Structure formats: structure tokens, C-alpha cells
Amino acid sequence: MSLDKNYQLLERELVAADPWRLDANPFERERYTQMLRMSLSRQSITSALEVGCAAGAFTEMLAPHCKRLTVVDVVPEAISRARSRTERWSHIGWKVADLQHFSPPERFDLIVVAEVLYYLSDTLEMRTAVDNLVGMLAPDGLVVFGSARDHICRRWGHVAGAETVIAMLNEALVEVEHVQCQGESDNEDCLIASFRRPAT
């Protein structure tokens, strides 16, 4: 599936009031609970990055725990919806960009990326995105990654999913924790993992 087709798919899905049932589905709530728990394993979060905000459900959960939060998404409508949902917070910065080319001046002590990387066209693009994520991580920083599993993503027409990206992250970072979330549907099976930069 090409990147342009993936963008069009995301834009179509964002037309719904609750795309991907992120607010209403118990599986999604459990997934977000696990991601937030891992994110809050740090004593404090000075600067966080959320990659792929969908409609802002996780942004709303994470924002109160960060001094600064940067949110990046490739789809302007996703940024617009998440921004409306979280307008009570003034410490959130917003950027429409793709992960392979996003290059902020600061380094983040927390990076959260979930259900995003499988939209890339191939494993080379995934590796470029992972390398960029690792480069944006501050010393002793934490990456929290979540995704549907490889076999599910391939069934959806994507090249790969959780296992592939986790293997890439393990090449550069040290895995701290790894959990599986499952729901009632065959599509509700994801892995969530956290990673730290190794001490030098």
C-alpha cells in the first residue's frame, strides 16, 4: 500500500466521530492505560513527544503529566481534532509532519508512538522512522511503542507491525517492559513495549 493511499485512508477514517472507537472500546481503553502507565514510569516528564495523535484521546491522558508536550501527525485533520479536545492546556505544541522528516531542535525525555509506523510503505521507511525516533531521544529518555501485531497489520495490507518495529528498537535501545493487550475481535491484539537509551 503506497504512502499516499495510507494518507487518504487516514483522512477517510477521521471523518467518523470516534474513529477507531478509541473512546468507546474497552480494548482501546486498556491499551491507553498500559501506555500511560509505562509513560509515567519516569519520575517527571519535562518534554514529551506524541507521534500520531488520531483524534486526541491519548493526548488528553498524557498532557496533564508533562511540562511540555509536542504532538506531531501527518494528517492535519487529526491535529485539528486533537487540538480542539485539549484546548484547555497551553503547554502543547502541534506540528503537521511525517516522522521520517520531523527534526525538532530539542530532545525528548519521553516519546510515545502507537499505531502509526505500520502506515509506512515498507520496512526501509520504518527503519528510517525508528532511527529518527532514537535520534530525538534525550539521554536516559524513554520510548513507549505500541502496535497491532505483524500478522494483523499484514492482513490489513500493511508491510509489518509490532514485532518488526520492536526488533528495530531493540537494536538501538534497551527494552524495559513488554505487554500484550487483547480484545474480543481478531483485530484487537497488540504489543506495547518501553525502551531506554543504554548507558554509555
HUPE-V489198 format. One record per residue. N is the residue number from 1. RES is the residue in three letters. PHI is phi as a letter, one per 40 degrees, with the letter a starting at -180 (* if undefined). D_FIRST is the distance of its C-alpha to the first C-alpha in whole Angstrom. Layout:
{{N/RES/PHI/D_FIRST} {N/RES/PHI/D_FIRST}}
This chain:
{{1/MET/*/0} {2/SER/c/4} {3/LEU/c/7} {4/ASP/d/8} {5/LYS/c/7} {6/ASN/c/7} {7/TYR/c/10} {8/GLN/c/11} {9/LEU/c/10} {10/LEU/c/13} {11/GLU/c/15} {12/ARG/c/15} {13/GLU/c/16} {14/LEU/c/19} {15/VAL/c/21} {16/ALA/c/22} {17/ALA/c/25} {18/ASP/b/24} {19/PRO/c/20} {20/TRP/g/19} {21/ARG/f/23} {22/LEU/c/24} {23/ASP/c/27} {24/ALA/c/28} {25/ASN/c/27} {26/PRO/d/29} {27/PHE/c/26} {28/GLU/c/25} {29/ARG/c/28} {30/GLU/c/29} {31/ARG/d/26} {32/TYR/c/27} {33/THR/c/31} {34/GLN/c/30} {35/MET/c/28} {36/LEU/c/31} {37/ARG/d/33} {38/MET/c/32} {39/SER/c/31} {40/LEU/c/35} {41/SER/c/36} {42/ARG/c/37} {43/GLN/c/41} {44/SER/a/39} {45/ILE/b/36} {46/THR/c/37} {47/SER/b/34} {48/ALA/b/30} {49/LEU/b/27} {50/GLU/b/24} {51/VAL/b/21} {52/GLY/g/19} {53/CYS/c/21} {54/ALA/f/20} {55/ALA/b/23} {56/GLY/g/25} {57/ALA/c/27} {58/PHE/c/27} {59/THR/d/28} {60/GLU/c/31} {61/MET/c/32} {62/LEU/c/31} {63/ALA/d/33} {64/PRO/c/37} {65/HIS/b/36} {66/CYS/b/35} {67/LYS/c/38} {68/ARG/b/35} {69/LEU/b/31} {70/THR/b/28} {71/VAL/b/25} {72/VAL/b/22} {73/ASP/a/19} {74/VAL/c/16} {75/VAL/b/17} {76/PRO/d/21} {77/GLU/c/21} {78/ALA/c/21} {79/ILE/c/23} {80/SER/c/26} {81/ARG/c/26} {82/ALA/c/26} {83/ARG/c/29} {84/SER/c/31} {85/ARG/c/31} {86/THR/b/32} {87/GLU/c/34} {88/ARG/c/37} {89/TRP/b/37} {90/SER/c/37} {91/HIS/c/36} {92/ILE/b/32} {93/GLY/b/31} {94/TRP/b/27} {95/LYS/a/25} {96/VAL/c/22} {97/ALA/a/20} {98/ASP/c/17} {99/LEU/c/18} {100/GLN/c/17} {101/HIS/b/20} {102/PHE/c/22} {103/SER/a/25} {104/PRO/c/28} {105/PRO/c/32} {106/GLU/c/33} {107/ARG/b/32} {108/PHE/b/31} {109/ASP/c/33} {110/LEU/a/30} {111/ILE/b/26} {112/VAL/b/24} {113/VAL/b/21} {114/ALA/a/19} {115/GLU/f/16} {116/VAL/b/14} {117/LEU/c/13} {118/TYR/c/10} {119/TYR/c/8} {120/LEU/c/9} {121/SER/c/6} {122/ASP/a/9} {123/THR/c/12} {124/LEU/c/14} {125/GLU/c/13} {126/MET/c/14} {127/ARG/c/17} {128/THR/d/18} {129/ALA/c/17} {130/VAL/c/20} {131/ASP/d/22} {132/ASN/c/22} {133/LEU/d/23} {134/VAL/c/26} {135/GLY/c/27} {136/MET/c/28} {137/LEU/c/29} {138/ALA/c/33} {139/PRO/d/36} {140/ASP/g/36} {141/GLY/c/33} {142/LEU/b/31} {143/VAL/b/27} {144/VAL/b/26} {145/PHE/b/22} {146/GLY/a/21} {147/SER/a/18} {148/ALA/d/17} {149/ARG/c/17} {150/ASP/d/15} {151/HIS/c/16} {152/ILE/c/15} {153/CYS/d/11} {154/ARG/c/10} {155/ARG/c/12} {156/TRP/c/10} {157/GLY/g/7} {158/HIS/c/6} {159/VAL/c/8} {160/ALA/a/11} {161/GLY/a/14} {162/ALA/d/18} {163/GLU/d/19} {164/THR/c/17} {165/VAL/c/18} {166/ILE/d/21} {167/ALA/c/22} {168/MET/c/21} {169/LEU/c/23} {170/ASN/c/26} {171/GLU/c/26} {172/ALA/b/27} {173/LEU/b/29} {174/VAL/b/31} {175/GLU/c/30} {176/VAL/c/32} {177/GLU/a/31} {178/HIS/a/28} {179/VAL/b/28} {180/GLN/b/26} {181/CYS/b/26} {182/GLN/b/26} {183/GLY/b/26} {184/GLU/c/27} {185/SER/c/23} {186/ASP/c/21} {187/ASN/c/19} {188/GLU/c/21} {189/ASP/a/21} {190/CYS/b/21} {191/LEU/b/22} {192/ILE/b/24} {193/ALA/a/26} {194/SER/b/28} {195/PHE/b/29} {196/ARG/b/32} {197/ARG/c/32} {198/PRO/c/35} {199/ALA/c/38} {200/THR/b/39}}
